[in-house]
Amino acid sequence: MGRKDASATNLPVDQYRKQIGKQDYKKSKSALKATRLHAEAKKNSSVLRDAFLVVAAIVLFVLCVYAFFYLNLSTELNLDVDMD
């Protein structure tokens, strides 16, 4: 009989635990705004980083093609020159 009565009512300890749990999940508007701004800044920086990587890859490709043709043409020109 004592068990039924004890579980039926909310003990002060249980109320305290619920109150502490609710406080953990509450966030102020400034904290939410700061979190949102941080996430947006991170998203924008990833866009800039991706754009920079694409441009760097294109420049690297162009430089590789230029170096390939430069080396091929320079060796052909050196073979055409006679040492006579």
HELIX and SHEET records of a PDB file:
HELIX    1   1 GLY A    2  ALA A    8  1                                   7    
HELIX    2   2 PRO A   12  TYR A   25  1                                  14    
HELIX    3   3 LYS A   29  ASP A   80  1                                  52    
END                                                                             
